[in-house]
C-alpha cells in the first residue's frame, strides 16, 4: 500500500534537515498510530522524503488556502516583509499598522 502526504515546515533549512535524516535512517511506520517507527521489512517499506520544486511546488501552493499561504510566508519572512497583491495587481509590501 502506497500512501503519500505533504509536510510543510517553517524554513528551507528544516526541510533539508528532514530530508537528510530520513535519507540516513531507514525507518518504517509500524501502524497508523506509530510514534517511533521500526525497521523496514518487505511489508513495511521505509519512509521516503522528497523536496518538491518548480511546477509541482506551484501546484501544491495553488491548493493551499490564501490565509494559510500568507501565514506561512509571515512565519518565514516576518509580517512586515511579506509581499501581497494590491488592488491594481502590483506587488507591494505589507506595512505594520501602528
Secondary structure by P-SEA (a helix, b strand, c coil): cbbbbbbbcccaaaaaaaaaaaaaccccccccccccccccccccccbbbbbbccaaaaaaaaaccaaaaaaaaaaacccccbbbbccccbbbbbbbcc
